[in-house]
């Protein structure tokens, strides 16, 4: 931009960095011709990443700022710091991490995306999912944004990671979470539940099967059941208090009371009621996920995850005609919008409600 004031021509080159306009060049000239020539030259330098103080960016690789972000930022903001740190460590091993921040361009992230699209997931099975690639690109976008705003690492071309644009070429093959498989008539999931419980019982002598029974009846998250203590289970009142160990939860949302059906009470008695200690022997929520995956594979049935059981419990409560408020007491959801993601009712599920008698005299 050229400003004409008091017979002089001032050239100012600015760029929006970290959400604010940053002045990169400013000088005054006596003639307009000279000012225009300098402006054109400086704009070319800006386009080529040669204008501004990029010394730190030239001396710092993407791996360096990933490591610093992992050490100084992740423990304070992440819901799952161990998982994010592991993800960062894997990214630091890739070739893109060795590039200096000042030289990194959008094409490097496009090449990273294409590499990941061709790679296999855990166990050498299916290719990497779109969700995984999105998480990795989003993480690098946040790291670069933070480095620019907080650590004085000026990015010559702004943030080079455009997640939305990069994901346009990645096929969305993610499987949406669902409740348990319905029968051919679409009226019941009892058969799928029976097959799953039998597979779990054959896999580890019953504990996993008990976990499944309680999860389907209570809609509890896996970490809520894994950390469940006997002292928080009241058999007589048919209430148990569970704790969600999500570090981002507010203190008043960390615990909730869950009503217990007769089936849950019977299952707890089968386990053996105690005065204290953990109800289950699992030490980590992932242990349950792995066990269920292996049990399903061994039994030759479709894979079921612990979180699917939460979807199943929500769907069953809705099919019984519960109000949204009643279902939210069971599941612990805070809004009906969140609840809608967990209900998967079909037309067959509400047929019995059509002939249900009401107290409406005006009907």
N, C-alpha and C positions, 0 to 999 in steps of 0.2 A: 504494500500500500504506500502511495506517495502523498504526502501532505504539503500543500503550498501555503507558506506563511511568511510574511515580511520579506518577500522577494527571494526566499530560499526554498529549496525542495528537500524534504526530509523523507528518507526511505525507511520504512519499518516492516520487518518480517516477523510475523508471530505464528505460533502453532498451538493448537489445543492439546495440552498434555495433562493427564491425570485430572481431567474435568475442568481445567482453567486455561485461559489464554496465556502463553508464555512468550515473552519477547526474546527472539533469537538474534536479531540484528537491527541496529538503528544508527543512521549516519545522515548528515546534511550536506547537500551539494548546491552549487551556485546556478546550474542550468538544468532544465527539465530533461534535455537529451541525456546528459550524464546520469541523472537520477534513474531514468528508465533503463539505461544500459546496466547499471549496477543492480537494479531490481530484478531484471531478467536473469542475470548471472547468479544472484543469491537464491532465486527460486529454483534454478537448476541444481544448485548445491543442496538445497533443502530436499528436493526430489530424490537426489542420490545419497541422502543421509550424511552429507558432509558439513552441514551447517548446525552449529550449536556445540555445547560442551558434552561430548559423548565419551570422554576419557574413561569414566567408570564403566560404561556399557561396553567399551572396547576391551576392557581388561577382565570382564566378568562373563563367564559362560552360563548357559541356561542351567547346567548342573549345579553351579555355585549358588544361584538364587533358589533353586529347588531345595538344596540342602539347608540353606538358611531359613527358608519358609517352613520346612519340616521341623526345624529345631525351635524357632522363635514364635511361630504363629499357630501351627496346627494344634499343639496341646491346649491352646486357649479358646479356639473357635470351633473345633471339629466335634461332631457328635460321636464319631468313631475314630479317634486319633490313631490307634494302632493300624487300622485298615488304610487310612490315608497316608501314613508314613510308609507303609509297605508299598503302596501304589507309587509314591514319590521315588522310593529306592529303585523300583523297577524302571521308571522313566529315566532315571539318571544313568542307567546302563545302556540306553539307546543312543544311536549316533547323533540324533538331533541335540542331545544334551551337551555335546562337546563344542557346539557353535557359540561364538561370542554373541552376546545379546544385541550389540550394535549391528551385527551382520545378519541376524536371523530375519527371515522374510516369510510371507504367507506361503510361498511355494514349499518351504521346508516342512510346514505343518500338513500341507497337502500330501507330500511324500510320506510323512509319518502315518497319515490316515490310510493311504493306499497299502502301506506295509502291513498295518494292523488288519486290514480287510482280508488279507491273504493268509493270516496266521490262524492256527488252530487253538481252541480253548484248552481248558484243563482236561487231561486224559487223552488229548489228541483227537477229540471228536469233532463237533461242529466248529465253524469259524467263530472268531470273536464277534460278539453281538454289538449292535448299534449303540445300545445303552452303555457298554463298557467304553467304546471309543468316545462317546459323548462325555462321559465322566472324566476321561483322561485329558481331552481337549479343554474342557471347562476348567479343570484344575490348573493347567498351564496358563490359561487366560487369566485366572485369578492371581496366580503367582506373579506374572508380568505386570498386572495392574497394581498389585501391592508394592512391587519393587519400584515402580515408577512414582507412586504416590508417597511412599514412606522412606525409601532408601536412596533416593537421588539417582536412580538408574534411568537416565533419559533414553526413551525409545525413539530412534530417528524417524521411524515411519508410524509412530503410534503403536498401539497393541496389534501385533500381526495375526492374532488368533481370532478369526471370525467363525465361531462355532456353528452358527446356523448355516452359513454358506458352505462350510466344509462338510456338513452332514447331508447335504442335498444328494450326494452321490452314493450314500450308504443306504442299502436296503434295510427297511425296518422289519426284522424277522423275530422280534421279541414276542414271546407268548404271554398274552394277558392273563392275569391271575383270575382264577375261577374257583367256584365251590367244587365239591366232589362230583364225579361223573354221575349223571342221572341215568335211570333205566331207559329202555327203549321207548316206553310210553311217556317218559319225561316227568314222572310223578314222584319218584323216590330215589334217594342216594344210599339207601340202606345196604344194597348189594356191594356198592363201592366201599362203603365203610367196613362191612364185614370182611371183604378181601384185604383191605389195608390192615385191619386189626390182626387178622390171621397171619399176614406176612410179618408184621412187627413181633407177634408172639413167637413165631418160628425163628426169628432172627436173634432175640436176646432174652428169652425166658420170661417175658411178660412186662417188664418195666416200660418199654417203649409203647406197648399196647395200652397200658394204663395212662401213659402220657397222652396218647391220641384220644382216648375216651374222655378224659377231663378237658382237653383242649376243645373238642367239638361241643361239649356241653357248656363251657364257660366263656368261650371266645377270647381266652387269654392269649397274650403274646408269648412267644417261646421263652423270652428272658424273664417274664413274670412267673412262669411255672418253674423254670430252672432254679430260680432264687427263692421259691416259695418255702416258708418255714412252718413247721408244725404248730408253733405257738401262735401263728396268725390264722389258723384254721379252727373255727368254732363249729363242731359237728352238731351240737344241740340247736344252735340258732341258724344253722345252715348258711353261714356267711364265712367267707375268707377274705383276708386283706392281702392284696398283691402289690408289689412295688416294681415300677418300670424304671430300670437303671439307665435310661437315656439321659446323658449329662446335660442336654439342652432343655430338659423339663424343668418347669418351675417347681419349687418345693411343695406348693399346694396341689400340684398335679402328679406328683411322683407316686402317690399311693392311691388306691381306690378299693372299694368293697365290691365283692362279686357274689351274687346269690348262687346257691348250690342246689342242683336238682337231686332227686333221689338216686339217680344213676351215679352222680359224682360221689355222693355219700357212700354208696355201696362200693365204689372203686377205692375210695380212701380207706375204708375198713378192710378191703382186700389187701391193700398195701401194708396195713398195720399202723394204726394211729399211735403216735408217740407224743410226749410232752414237749419235746424240742428237737432241733436239728432240721436238716433239709428233707423235704418230702421225696425228692428224686436225687439220685446219686450223680447226675450230670454236673460237670464242672463249668461248662461253657455252652451257650445256645447253639453254636455251630456244631457241637457234638450231636445234638438231636437231628439237625438237618442232614448231616452225613449218614447217621444211622438209618434214617428214614429212606434216604436215597438208596442205600445198599440193600435195605430190606425189600424195597419195591423191585430192585433189579434182580435180586435172588429169587423172588417169587414170580417174576415175569409179568408184573402188572405196570400200568402207567405210573410214572413218577409223581409223588405227592409231596409237597413241602409243608412244614409246620404252619406257614402263614396261610396256606389254603384252608386249613382247619378253622381259622378265624373267619374266613369268608363263608365257610359252610355253616358255622354257628350263627352268623348274622342272617344268612338266607333262611335258615330254619325258623329263627325267631320272627322274621317278617312274614313267613308263610303261615305262621300260627295266628296271624292277625294282630300282633303286638303293635302298639303305637310307636312312632319314631322315638319318643321320649323314653319309653320302656326299653326299647332295643339299645338306646344309648347308655342306659344304666348298666346293661349287661356288658356291652363292648368297651365302654369307656371313651367313646368318641365325643368330641366337644361340639361338633356342628353336624347338621343333617347333610351338608355337602360332603363331608368326609364319610358319613355313613353310607351314602349312595354308592360309593366306590366298592363297598363290600357286599351289597345285596345283589343276588343274581336270580331273582325269581322269574319263573316262566308262567305262562297262562294256566298250566295244569296245577300250579301251586295255589291258585286263588279260587278254583272252582268251588271248593267247599265253603268259601266265604260268601258266595253269591246267594245262597239260600239261608244264611244265618239270620235268625230273628233279631229284630232291634226293638227298642223301646219308644221309637218315634211314632206317636199316635197319629200324626198328620200324614203318614205315608199311605 
